[in-house]
Amino acid sequence: MTSSDQPGVPFVRKPRQTASSSVDHDEENIRTELSRILLRSKSVATSRRDEFADGSVAYDVASMVIIRLASLTERSEFSPWAELLSAEEIAAIRATRNIAAHAGYAVMNDDRFWEAITVSVPEIIERLLKS
């Protein structure tokens, strides 16, 4: 939106731009996002396990790791990458995201969450980035 020169009309909607559907652009964006998720996951692994609990910075970063990874699995341009994951991996990523995103939805097992973020997620992302 931009400001308007017309009195009484504060903003005017700009015309919508058509999005590029370039496969190369999609792949670059996905690789960039995977790299960012991996960096966040590694930052969690540098924290102490005994301090990893709901409310800690590392726990919040871990929640974002799983939320962002799960969102990738739901995007159509991620389909070729999703074929490199097992159905169990995708289900586990999405279930963990649901628990992390919906506090009170279910009790998070912090030991399993730590293991997922510091071991499983990096292994998955490194596998995807090698493809």
Backbone as ProteinMPNN parsed JSONL, in Angstrom:
{"seq_chain_A": "MTSSDQPGVPFVRKPRQTASSSVDHDEENIRTELSRILLRSKSVATSRRDEFADGSVAYDVASMVIIRLASLTERSEFSPWAELLSAEEIAAIRATRNIAAHAGYAVMNDDRFWEAITVSVPEIIERLLKS", "coords_chain_A": {"N_chain_A": [[0.842, -1.162, 0.0], [0.391, 2.273, -0.632], [0.79, 5.736, 0.261], [-1.875, 8.036, -0.357], [-2.698, 10.642, -2.7], [-5.131, 11.703, -2.634], [-7.595, 13.523, -0.908], [-8.915, 12.38, 2.194], [-8.562, 9.734, 1.598], [-6.484, 7.587, 2.822], [-4.716, 5.511, 2.02], [-3.763, 3.699, -0.902], [-4.261, 0.736, -2.622], [-1.618, -1.043, -4.082], [-1.104, -2.418, -7.355], [-1.189, -5.973, -7.618], [1.717, -7.942, -7.81], [2.862, -10.346, -10.142], [3.924, -13.505, -9.179], [7.063, -15.119, -9.468], [7.505, -18.291, -10.853], [9.712, -19.785, -11.028], [11.644, -22.658, -11.121], [14.329, -22.807, -10.388], [14.523, -20.576, -8.739], [12.749, -21.304, -6.684], [14.118, -23.56, -5.691], [16.484, -22.366, -4.776], [15.443, -20.697, -2.755], [14.399, -22.643, -1.004], [16.716, -24.077, -0.302], [18.081, -22.004, 1.008], [16.321, -21.524, 3.158], [16.415, -24.055, 4.427], [19.106, -24.032, 5.209], [19.075, -21.94, 7.055], [17.39, -23.02, 9.0], [18.945, -25.185, 9.799], [21.14, -23.811, 10.913], [19.871, -22.598, 13.117], [19.142, -24.899, 14.511], [21.646, -25.936, 15.161], [22.474, -23.913, 16.849], [20.843, -24.337, 19.046], [21.885, -26.748, 19.892], [24.264, -25.933, 21.011], [23.597, -25.013, 23.446], [22.995, -25.786, 26.93], [21.748, -28.937, 27.854], [20.401, -29.318, 30.292], [19.293, -26.858, 30.742], [17.408, -26.588, 28.866], [14.269, -25.946, 28.478], [10.739, -25.261, 28.457], [10.205, -21.905, 27.779], [12.824, -21.103, 27.875], [15.422, -19.525, 25.924], [16.687, -21.211, 24.071], [14.781, -23.234, 23.83], [12.684, -21.844, 22.687], [13.864, -21.164, 20.231], [14.222, -23.743, 19.24], [11.553, -24.447, 18.928], [10.866, -22.752, 16.827], [12.514, -23.833, 14.862], [11.309, -26.35, 14.349], [8.755, -25.555, 13.596], [9.244, -24.03, 11.264], [10.476, -25.975, 9.639], [8.425, -27.871, 9.398], [6.547, -26.319, 8.046], [7.73, -26.09, 5.561], [7.398, -28.681, 4.589], [4.811, -28.66, 3.807], [4.502, -27.13, 1.591], [3.987, -26.8, -1.897], [6.143, -26.514, -3.685], [8.111, -27.811, -2.347], [7.786, -30.448, -2.772], [9.497, -32.251, -4.414], [11.647, -32.484, -2.655], [10.471, -33.521, -0.395], [10.078, -36.118, -1.121], [12.417, -37.307, -0.439], [12.232, -37.788, 2.178], [11.013, -39.973, 4.711], [7.68, -41.227, 5.22], [7.195, -41.453, 7.914], [9.067, -39.656, 8.994], [8.096, -37.191, 8.05], [5.566, -37.183, 9.271], [6.349, -37.158, 11.979], [7.713, -34.71, 12.15], [5.624, -32.904, 11.624], [3.824, -33.54, 13.693], [5.334, -32.878, 15.952], [5.648, -30.164, 15.488], [2.965, -29.359, 15.777], [2.538, -29.806, 18.501], [4.479, -28.088, 19.614], [3.621, -25.61, 18.626], [1.061, -25.267, 19.594], [0.567, -24.68, 22.527], [-0.275, -26.562, 25.321], [-1.733, -28.271, 23.835], [-0.688, -30.801, 23.77], [1.501, -32.534, 25.961], [4.841, -31.728, 25.773], [7.553, -33.858, 25.355], [10.454, -33.143, 26.672], [13.001, -34.325, 26.488], [12.837, -35.897, 24.171], [12.225, -33.893, 22.342], [14.546, -32.31, 22.439], [16.396, -34.194, 21.436], [15.319, -34.527, 18.871], [15.676, -31.943, 17.746], [18.43, -31.454, 18.008], [19.714, -33.669, 16.93], [18.175, -35.371, 15.06], [16.844, -33.5, 13.279], [19.075, -31.952, 12.207], [20.376, -34.079, 10.834], [18.438, -34.777, 8.923], [18.169, -32.362, 7.475], [20.78, -31.981, 6.508], [20.937, -34.182, 4.815], [18.977, -33.473, 2.944], [20.108, -31.126, 1.896], [22.279, -32.148, 0.565], [21.22, -33.239, -1.675]], "CA_chain_A": [[0.0, 0.0, 0.0], [1.112, 3.537, -0.663], [-0.05, 6.857, 0.667], [-2.681, 8.57, -1.453], [-2.736, 12.094, -2.869], [-6.535, 12.086, -2.583], [-8.053, 13.826, 0.457], [-9.845, 11.424, 2.795], [-8.174, 8.376, 1.219], [-5.113, 7.53, 3.336], [-3.861, 4.552, 1.332], [-4.256, 3.105, -2.139], [-3.647, -0.565, -2.83], [-0.803, -1.168, -5.284], [-1.443, -3.626, -8.112], [-0.494, -7.181, -7.201], [2.74, -8.402, -8.739], [2.804, -11.783, -10.393], [5.064, -14.196, -8.583], [7.864, -15.959, -10.35], [7.38, -19.709, -10.503], [10.955, -20.385, -11.483], [12.101, -23.803, -10.328], [15.627, -22.444, -9.813], [14.26, -19.642, -7.644], [12.181, -22.109, -5.602], [15.178, -24.379, -5.1], [17.371, -21.472, -4.03], [14.729, -20.301, -1.531], [14.309, -23.797, -0.103], [18.066, -24.309, 0.232], [18.351, -20.926, 1.964], [15.524, -21.78, 4.357], [16.992, -25.225, 5.093], [20.363, -23.603, 5.842], [18.717, -21.156, 8.244], [16.859, -23.957, 9.999], [20.097, -25.933, 10.309], [21.889, -22.9, 11.776], [19.121, -22.485, 14.37], [19.238, -26.186, 15.195], [22.997, -26.016, 15.732], [22.571, -22.984, 17.987], [20.211, -25.014, 20.183], [22.811, -27.791, 20.355], [25.352, -25.332, 21.797], [23.096, -24.713, 24.787], [23.054, -26.914, 27.853], [20.515, -29.727, 27.89], [19.677, -29.135, 31.55], [18.622, -25.561, 30.701], [16.449, -26.652, 27.761], [12.919, -26.118, 29.019], [9.788, -24.274, 27.948], [10.486, -20.566, 28.282], [14.218, -20.737, 27.633], [15.692, -19.053, 24.569], [16.967, -22.379, 23.224], [13.509, -23.924, 23.601], [11.946, -21.024, 21.721], [14.521, -21.347, 18.935], [13.879, -25.104, 18.816], [10.165, -24.408, 18.451], [10.884, -22.133, 15.503], [13.127, -24.817, 13.961], [10.342, -27.372, 13.945], [7.659, -24.872, 12.899], [9.691, -23.673, 9.91], [10.692, -27.201, 8.877], [7.107, -28.439, 9.088], [5.88, -25.505, 7.025], [8.305, -26.449, 4.264], [6.833, -29.958, 4.111], [3.44, -28.431, 3.357], [4.529, -26.276, 0.397], [4.036, -27.6, -3.125], [7.478, -26.479, -4.289], [8.979, -28.687, -1.567], [7.429, -31.839, -3.103], [10.632, -33.118, -4.768], [12.471, -32.673, -1.46], [9.703, -34.368, 0.521], [10.251, -37.507, -1.553], [13.635, -37.807, 0.204], [11.893, -38.06, 3.572], [10.051, -41.059, 4.901], [6.366, -40.804, 5.72], [7.33, -41.35, 9.374], [9.78, -38.412, 9.304], [7.175, -36.075, 7.823], [4.548, -37.234, 10.327], [6.979, -36.761, 13.24], [7.974, -33.268, 12.066], [4.348, -32.192, 11.733], [3.262, -33.755, 15.033], [6.131, -32.086, 16.889], [5.263, -28.768, 15.249], [1.65, -29.122, 16.364], [2.697, -29.729, 19.955], [5.233, -26.864, 19.93], [2.873, -24.406, 18.247], [-0.205, -25.177, 20.315], [0.839, -24.964, 23.939], [-1.414, -27.163, 25.985], [-2.297, -29.274, 22.92], [-0.168, -32.054, 24.33], [2.707, -32.277, 26.736], [6.06, -31.993, 25.015], [8.601, -34.603, 26.036], [11.621, -32.31, 26.404], [14.142, -35.15, 26.07], [12.629, -36.259, 22.756], [12.297, -32.647, 21.574], [15.978, -31.998, 22.374], [16.986, -35.172, 20.509], [14.834, -34.212, 17.526], [16.249, -30.684, 17.259], [19.898, -31.462, 17.981], [20.243, -34.829, 16.21], [17.371, -35.794, 13.91], [16.639, -32.417, 12.314], [20.292, -31.701, 11.431], [20.609, -35.193, 9.909], [17.469, -34.649, 7.831], [18.502, -31.185, 6.658], [22.038, -32.237, 5.79], [20.58, -35.104, 3.732], [18.271, -32.706, 1.921], [21.027, -30.181, 1.259], [23.194, -32.901, -0.316], [20.533, -33.686, -2.9]], "C_chain_A": [[0.893, 1.233, 0.0], [0.194, 4.635, -0.183], [-0.719, 7.447, -0.562], [-2.582, 10.083, -1.499], [-4.168, 12.609, -2.778], [-6.944, 12.375, -1.144], [-9.056, 12.785, 0.954], [-9.549, 9.977, 2.444], [-6.712, 8.203, 1.636], [-4.183, 6.594, 2.555], [-4.555, 4.023, 0.089], [-3.513, 1.795, -2.335], [-2.866, -0.564, -4.135], [-1.241, -2.418, -6.044], [-0.589, -4.806, -7.659], [0.516, -7.593, -8.258], [2.593, -9.897, -8.933], [4.085, -12.414, -9.869], [5.776, -15.034, -9.627], [7.708, -17.403, -9.907], [8.609, -20.473, -10.977], [11.385, -21.508, -10.548], [13.434, -23.484, -9.67], [15.459, -21.516, -8.613], [13.694, -20.393, -6.442], [13.264, -22.925, -4.912], [16.126, -23.53, -4.265], [16.724, -21.047, -2.707], [14.664, -21.441, -0.527], [15.665, -24.098, 0.509], [18.432, -23.249, 1.275], [17.6, -21.168, 3.261], [16.063, -22.994, 5.124], [18.281, -24.854, 5.823], [20.091, -22.792, 7.102], [18.19, -22.047, 9.367], [18.012, -24.741, 10.621], [20.927, -25.069, 11.264], [21.195, -22.737, 13.128], [19.238, -23.769, 15.191], [20.604, -26.328, 15.872], [23.167, -25.054, 16.903], [21.92, -23.584, 19.226], [21.184, -26.034, 20.766], [23.979, -27.226, 21.157], [24.901, -24.962, 23.208], [23.193, -25.962, 25.655], [21.714, -27.618, 27.907], [19.724, -29.475, 29.163], [18.969, -27.783, 31.637], [17.558, -25.506, 29.606], [15.074, -26.982, 28.314], [12.03, -25.011, 28.458], [10.043, -22.924, 28.61], [11.922, -20.141, 28.093], [14.384, -20.296, 26.181], [15.912, -20.24, 23.628], [15.686, -23.133, 22.882], [12.671, -23.169, 22.576], [12.549, -21.156, 20.322], [14.201, -22.737, 18.38], [12.452, -25.162, 18.278], [10.105, -23.806, 17.056], [11.509, -23.081, 14.479], [12.06, -25.779, 13.45], [9.155, -26.757, 13.214], [8.054, -24.568, 11.461], [9.907, -24.915, 9.059], [9.359, -27.823, 8.475], [6.409, -27.633, 7.998], [6.444, -25.787, 5.646], [7.664, -27.712, 3.714], [5.431, -29.803, 3.557], [3.361, -27.554, 2.106], [4.727, -27.123, -0.849], [5.422, -27.621, -3.748], [8.496, -27.337, -3.535], [8.775, -30.159, -1.935], [8.621, -32.708, -3.503], [11.535, -33.426, -3.571], [11.783, -33.632, -0.494], [9.838, -35.835, 0.152], [11.494, -38.142, -0.938], [13.407, -38.132, 1.677], [10.922, -39.226, 3.646], [8.732, -40.473, 5.397], [6.419, -40.619, 7.233], [8.034, -40.055, 9.763], [8.849, -37.209, 9.14], [6.112, -36.036, 8.917], [5.126, -36.759, 11.663], [7.253, -35.259, 13.266], [6.683, -32.493, 12.288], [3.724, -32.351, 13.117], [4.016, -32.923, 16.068], [5.818, -30.607, 16.739], [3.931, -28.464, 15.91], [1.74, -28.988, 17.873], [3.402, -28.432, 20.341], [4.408, -25.61, 19.678], [1.602, -24.212, 19.057], [0.006, -25.583, 21.761], [-0.424, -25.499, 24.595], [-2.089, -28.226, 25.133], [-1.903, -30.669, 23.387], [1.095, -31.687, 25.097], [3.921, -32.666, 25.891], [7.022, -32.782, 25.898], [9.905, -33.884, 25.696], [12.85, -33.106, 25.979], [14.031, -35.513, 24.592], [12.718, -35.031, 21.858], [13.754, -32.242, 21.385], [16.665, -32.899, 21.346], [16.575, -34.854, 19.067], [15.557, -32.994, 16.959], [17.759, -30.758, 17.116], [20.5, -32.619, 17.199], [19.448, -35.104, 14.928], [17.211, -34.704, 12.857], [17.923, -32.1, 11.546], [20.602, -32.824, 10.431], [19.689, -35.094, 8.689], [17.865, -33.502, 6.907], [19.788, -31.404, 5.875], [21.798, -33.208, 4.63], [19.898, -34.355, 2.589], [19.199, -31.753, 1.166], [22.027, -30.869, 0.333], [22.541, -33.296, -1.624], [20.602, -32.643, -3.999]], "O_chain_A": [[1.992, 1.233, 0.554], [-1.029, 4.495, -0.212], [-0.19, 7.366, -1.671], [-2.404, 10.733, -0.469], [-4.397, 13.817, -2.838], [-6.676, 11.57, -0.251], [-9.941, 12.363, 0.209], [-10.221, 9.076, 2.945], [-5.804, 8.612, 0.912], [-2.987, 6.865, 2.444], [-5.78, 3.916, 0.041], [-2.288, 1.744, -2.228], [-3.378, -0.139, -5.171], [-1.703, -3.38, -5.43], [0.593, -4.647, -7.354], [0.215, -7.595, -9.451], [2.243, -10.625, -8.004], [5.185, -11.91, -10.096], [5.161, -15.579, -10.543], [7.772, -17.7, -8.714], [8.538, -21.662, -11.286], [11.475, -21.323, -9.334], [13.654, -23.849, -8.515], [16.154, -21.648, -7.606], [14.108, -20.151, -5.308], [13.319, -22.974, -3.683], [16.525, -23.93, -3.171], [17.38, -21.04, -1.666], [14.854, -21.227, 0.67], [15.76, -24.348, 1.711], [19.026, -23.568, 2.305], [18.169, -21.033, 4.345], [16.154, -22.954, 6.351], [18.517, -25.318, 6.938], [20.794, -22.938, 8.102], [18.511, -21.844, 10.538], [18.048, -24.936, 11.836], [21.366, -25.548, 12.309], [21.854, -22.736, 14.168], [19.411, -23.727, 16.409], [20.699, -26.785, 17.011], [23.912, -25.338, 17.841], [22.393, -23.363, 20.34], [21.296, -26.17, 21.984], [24.622, -27.961, 21.906], [25.725, -24.635, 24.062], [23.444, -27.059, 25.156], [20.668, -26.975, 27.995], [18.495, -29.422, 29.12], [18.131, -27.584, 32.516], [16.884, -24.488, 29.443], [14.754, -28.14, 28.582], [12.515, -23.96, 28.038], [10.091, -22.814, 29.835], [12.225, -18.949, 28.142], [13.582, -20.653, 25.319], [15.38, -20.264, 22.518], [15.532, -23.618, 21.761], [12.032, -23.769, 21.712], [11.815, -21.249, 19.337], [13.94, -22.886, 17.187], [12.18, -25.845, 17.29], [9.373, -24.298, 16.197], [11.063, -23.119, 13.332], [11.934, -25.989, 12.243], [8.604, -27.376, 12.303], [7.28, -24.822, 10.538], [9.562, -24.918, 7.877], [9.19, -28.252, 7.334], [5.754, -28.203, 7.125], [5.712, -25.731, 4.657], [7.412, -27.811, 2.513], [4.915, -30.711, 2.906], [2.267, -27.269, 1.619], [5.536, -28.052, -0.858], [5.837, -28.646, -4.288], [9.605, -27.564, -4.019], [9.513, -31.022, -1.46], [8.755, -33.815, -2.98], [12.117, -34.508, -3.49], [12.437, -34.455, 0.146], [9.726, -36.705, 1.016], [11.62, -39.366, -0.912], [14.284, -38.683, 2.342], [10.109, -39.431, 2.744], [8.688, -39.361, 5.924], [5.763, -39.729, 7.775], [7.656, -39.416, 10.745], [8.82, -36.319, 9.989], [5.794, -34.965, 9.433], [4.458, -36.033, 12.399], [7.048, -34.609, 14.291], [6.657, -31.532, 13.056], [3.158, -31.399, 13.655], [3.405, -32.332, 16.958], [5.731, -29.878, 17.727], [3.78, -27.418, 16.541], [1.074, -28.134, 18.459], [2.986, -27.752, 21.278], [4.494, -24.649, 20.443], [1.122, -23.086, 19.188], [-0.337, -26.694, 22.165], [-1.508, -24.939, 24.431], [-2.916, -28.993, 25.627], [-2.717, -31.592, 23.386], [1.677, -30.625, 24.876], [4.01, -33.778, 25.372], [7.269, -32.415, 27.047], [10.406, -33.992, 24.577], [13.658, -32.615, 25.192], [15.013, -35.443, 23.853], [13.226, -35.113, 20.74], [14.153, -31.87, 20.281], [17.418, -32.426, 20.496], [17.401, -34.91, 18.156], [16.002, -33.017, 15.812], [18.315, -30.176, 16.184], [21.675, -32.568, 16.836], [20.009, -35.068, 13.832], [17.418, -34.955, 11.669], [17.869, -31.985, 10.322], [21.039, -32.555, 9.312], [20.125, -35.306, 7.557], [17.889, -33.666, 5.687], [19.868, -31.046, 4.7], [22.405, -33.058, 3.57], [20.203, -34.577, 1.417], [19.088, -31.597, -0.05], [22.561, -30.241, -0.582], [23.229, -33.651, -2.581], [20.076, -32.86, -5.09]]}, "name": "protein", "num_of_chains": 1, "seq": "MTSSDQPGVPFVRKPRQTASSSVDHDEENIRTELSRILLRSKSVATSRRDEFADGSVAYDVASMVIIRLASLTERSEFSPWAELLSAEEIAAIRATRNIAAHAGYAVMNDDRFWEAITVSVPEIIERLLKS"}
